[in-house]
């Protein structure tokens, strides 16, 4: 057993949302290829979870300057 990684994972190109249980401090990032697919995923998950739209990632960095948008049910 080795030491766990401390460097964050590199992000693939695409659109990201973060999905959390209601009231949780952390969640998982979900990637979609297009903005329309991301909007459909937001619509599906916002029924039972807290959804944060992170935006578009290119070369491992988010290209939009807007702050993450929270969507609540």
C-alpha positions as CSV (number, residue, x, y, z in Angstrom):
1,X,0.0,0.0,0.0
2,X,1.3,3.4,-1.0
3,X,0.7,6.9,0.0
4,X,-2.6,8.4,-1.2
5,X,-2.4,11.0,-4.0
6,X,-2.4,14.7,-2.9
7,X,-2.5,16.3,-6.3
8,X,-6.1,17.0,-7.7
9,X,-7.3,14.9,-10.6
10,X,-7.0,16.5,-14.1
11,X,-10.4,17.4,-15.5
12,X,-11.4,16.3,-19.0
13,X,-12.9,18.9,-21.4
14,X,-16.6,19.3,-21.0
15,X,-19.3,20.8,-18.8
16,X,-19.3,20.0,-15.1
17,X,-21.9,20.0,-12.3
18,X,-21.5,19.1,-8.7
19,X,-24.2,17.0,-7.1
20,X,-24.6,16.9,-3.3
21,X,-27.0,15.4,-0.9
22,X,-29.1,18.1,0.7
23,X,-27.1,19.7,3.5
24,X,-23.9,17.9,2.7
25,X,-20.5,19.6,2.6
26,X,-19.1,17.8,-0.4
27,X,-20.4,16.1,-3.5
28,X,-19.4,14.5,-6.8
29,X,-18.5,16.2,-10.0
30,X,-20.4,15.0,-13.1
31,X,-19.2,15.8,-16.7
32,X,-21.3,16.1,-19.8
33,X,-20.1,16.7,-23.3
34,X,-22.6,19.5,-24.3
35,X,-24.4,22.3,-22.4
36,X,-27.7,20.8,-23.4
37,X,-26.8,17.4,-21.8
38,X,-25.6,19.3,-18.7
39,X,-29.0,21.1,-18.5
40,X,-30.8,17.8,-18.7
41,X,-28.7,16.3,-15.9
42,X,-29.3,19.4,-13.7
43,X,-33.1,18.9,-14.3
44,X,-32.9,15.3,-13.3
45,X,-30.7,15.7,-10.2
46,X,-32.3,18.9,-8.7
47,X,-35.5,16.9,-7.8
48,X,-33.7,15.2,-4.8
49,X,-30.2,16.7,-4.6
50,X,-28.4,20.1,-4.4
51,X,-26.8,20.9,-7.7
52,X,-24.0,23.4,-8.3
53,X,-23.2,24.3,-11.9
54,X,-19.4,24.6,-12.2
55,X,-19.3,25.4,-15.9
56,X,-17.1,24.5,-18.9
57,X,-13.6,23.0,-18.5
58,X,-10.9,23.3,-21.1
59,X,-7.4,22.0,-20.6
60,X,-8.2,21.2,-16.9
61,X,-9.4,24.8,-16.1
62,X,-12.8,26.3,-16.0
63,X,-13.0,29.0,-18.7
64,X,-16.0,30.9,-17.6
65,X,-15.4,33.7,-15.0
66,X,-18.8,33.3,-13.4
67,X,-19.0,32.0,-9.8
68,X,-20.6,28.6,-9.4
69,X,-24.4,28.8,-9.5
70,X,-26.4,26.8,-6.9
71,X,-29.7,25.2,-7.9
72,X,-32.0,24.1,-5.1
73,X,-35.1,22.1,-5.4
